[in-house]
């Protein structure tokens, strides 16, 4: 009985999470907004210890790949962290407009 009593709260704690918005950045939005592009990437770390920021470069490359010949404008960037028990997920979400030059 005691095992079941402890198992349920531990399961509930491990499934719950808390999201924190770290930064939001936005450049000037262009008048012509025909082709919207979006991308995101994330990184997992243990007890908040970060070993690499390479996922940010991945986001930039994904954005450039969606607009190879155009000009990327109106960039909206969001950096958020989701915390679970002992594990954190850092995520970069980017949306922008690809306008032909």
Buried (B, 14 or more C-beta within 10 A) or exposed (E): EEEEEEEEEEEEEEEEEEEEEEEEEEEEEBEEEEEEBEBBBBBEBEEEEEEEEEBBEBBBEBBEEBBEEBEBBBBBBBBBBBBBEEBBBBBBBBBBBBBEE
